[in-house]
Amino acid sequence: MKKFNYREVDQELMVPEVMNLVSTIHGYKGKQELFMKAKPDILKSMLEVAKVQSTGASNRIEGIFTTDKRLVELVSEKAEPLNRDEEEIAGYREVLNTIHENYEHIILKPNVILQLHRDLYSFLPTVDGGKYKNQDNIIEEVDGKGIRHIRFKPLSAFETPEAIERLCTEYQEAIREAKIDPLILISKFVFDFLGIHPFNDGNGRMSRLLTLLLLYQKGYFVGKYISLEMLIENSKESYYRTLQQSSEGWYENQNNYFPFVKYYLGIIAKAYKEFSHRVETVVVDKMGKAERVKELFDRRIGKISKSDIANIYPDISVTTIEKALSDLLKEGYIKKVGSGRATAYVKNED
Ligand SMILES: Nc1ncnc2c1ncn2[C@@H]1O[C@H](COP(=O)(O)OP(=O)(O)OP(=O)(O)O)[C@@H](O)[C@H]1O
């Protein structure tokens, strides 16, 4: 029987490549508060753009298309869907909005997953959303010549309801135990969800929507402002390759989560990097001069001299920089290194 073991450490994941990504993302999460203090109008526009990009990308990955103009209109609810693809797109928008607005109140359990799937198909009268698959399915790839190849054979329809139940319980218990980092648990959950492939249709999109839900629930909000789905679309080859690598031996509980977990964490880290890049200048503009000097020590590794600061911030006078440095020294936030012309300062990590 397929097992979901989320409460024991997977040795293949306890490696520097994964640990470094986890700690990079933790670092960004610590700064997230600062990012989110950026001008509300800028964050609002990033959120609107990310919603359009996420909806467009997640559907395009599955071969569902519309024009850029129609996509914007559908996401902003200024147009009604006109065909099947647009109905699928409108459904994605609905679930994405539900997750953005209600993530705190949504409990990960089978009924909730079914409800979200029902909403994904709320614009398609002919599709029975909100029901598990009624026949076994396969994940296929169509090559350049139109020939179909099997990527993966998911769990049978018969085993699906019970497997989803166990997967949700195991994830929740592991989160409660707090022994294993949620970022790892989330990546594993998404992977196993895809292995089960619980629906006749909509599995890929549901996996990406659940990714956002679980990340928001653990305080990782980057997906609201930078589209994770678009980063996945832009690295589709690695996405499919790592899914393939991690799925070998999945039935026999012998699969190696490492390729997919590393890929997924890489996407989250990349999104945070982009987020920090985009809001950094905005945040810095809003801060007082002394705060900007202090923030430099959070952002830069190594020593910083008075003239470095003056070069970075030509609008701050030398007297103000000296005053800020002396206050930071008094607080113990920074330390002085060197003397005379070589005097510089480093963040006090003690
Ligand atoms: N080897 C694999 N192992 C597990 N999952 C995979 C593998 N290869 C691809 N996938 C996942 O399966 C999804 C596509 O599955 P499928 O073609 O069955 O689409 P679907 O269920 O119709 O979902 P949607 O309607 O959202 O496309 C991909 O988006 C990817 O997330």
The ligand as an SDF file (V2000), in Angstrom:
LIG
                    3D

 31 33  0  0  0  0  0  0  0  0999 V2000
    5.8560   12.2340  -13.4500 N   0  0  0  0  0  0  0  0  0  0  0  0
    4.9130   12.8940  -12.8090 C   0  0  0  0  0  0  0  0  0  0  0  0
    4.5570   12.5220  -11.5660 N   0  0  0  0  0  0  0  0  0  0  0  0
    3.6030   13.1940  -10.8790 C   0  0  0  0  0  0  0  0  0  0  0  0
    2.9670   14.2820  -11.3740 N   0  0  0  0  0  0  0  0  0  0  0  0
    3.2760   14.7020  -12.6060 C   0  0  0  0  0  0  0  0  0  0  0  0
    4.2690   14.0370  -13.3820 C   0  0  0  0  0  0  0  0  0  0  0  0
    4.3730   14.6830  -14.5510 N   0  0  0  0  0  0  0  0  0  0  0  0
    3.4910   15.7050  -14.5160 C   0  0  0  0  0  0  0  0  0  0  0  0
    2.8200   15.7390  -13.3610 N   0  0  0  0  0  0  0  0  0  0  0  0
    1.7880   16.6930  -12.9130 C   0  0  0  0  0  0  0  0  0  0  0  0
    0.5850   16.4030  -13.5870 O   0  0  0  0  0  0  0  0  0  0  0  0
   -0.0130   17.5890  -14.0780 C   0  0  0  0  0  0  0  0  0  0  0  0
   -0.7590   17.3120  -15.3430 C   0  0  0  0  0  0  0  0  0  0  0  0
   -1.5780   16.2320  -15.1700 O   0  0  0  0  0  0  0  0  0  0  0  0
   -2.7460   15.9200  -16.2190 P   0  0  0  0  0  0  0  0  0  0  0  0
   -2.2120   16.0420  -17.6000 O   0  0  0  0  0  0  0  0  0  0  0  0
   -3.4020   14.6750  -15.7870 O   0  0  0  0  0  0  0  0  0  0  0  0
   -3.6440   17.1620  -16.0030 O   0  0  0  0  0  0  0  0  0  0  0  0
   -4.9930   17.3080  -15.2500 P   0  0  0  0  0  0  0  0  0  0  0  0
   -5.2800   16.3980  -14.1740 O   0  0  0  0  0  0  0  0  0  0  0  0
   -5.9620   17.3760  -16.3430 O   0  0  0  0  0  0  0  0  0  0  0  0
   -4.7530   18.7160  -14.5440 O   0  0  0  0  0  0  0  0  0  0  0  0
   -5.1020   20.0410  -15.2150 P   0  0  0  0  0  0  0  0  0  0  0  0
   -6.5010   19.9810  -15.7060 O   0  0  0  0  0  0  0  0  0  0  0  0
   -4.8700   21.0730  -14.1680 O   0  0  0  0  0  0  0  0  0  0  0  0
   -4.2270   20.0060  -16.3670 O   0  0  0  0  0  0  0  0  0  0  0  0
    1.1400   18.5400  -14.2980 C   0  0  0  0  0  0  0  0  0  0  0  0
    0.7350   19.8860  -14.1640 O   0  0  0  0  0  0  0  0  0  0  0  0
    2.0960   18.1480  -13.2270 C   0  0  0  0  0  0  0  0  0  0  0  0
    1.8030   18.9100  -12.0660 O   0  0  0  0  0  0  0  0  0  0  0  0
  1  2  1  0
  2  3  1  0
  2  7  2  0
  3  4  2  0
  4  5  1  0
  5  6  2  0
  6  7  1  0
  6 10  1  0
  7  8  1  0
  8  9  2  0
  9 10  1  0
 10 11  1  0
 11 12  1  0
 11 30  1  0
 12 13  1  0
 13 14  1  0
 13 28  1  0
 14 15  1  0
 15 16  1  0
 16 17  2  0
 16 18  1  0
 16 19  1  0
 19 20  1  0
 20 21  2  0
 20 22  1  0
 20 23  1  0
 23 24  1  0
 24 25  2  0
 24 26  1  0
 24 27  1  0
 28 29  1  0
 28 30  1  0
 30 31  1  0
M  END
$$$$
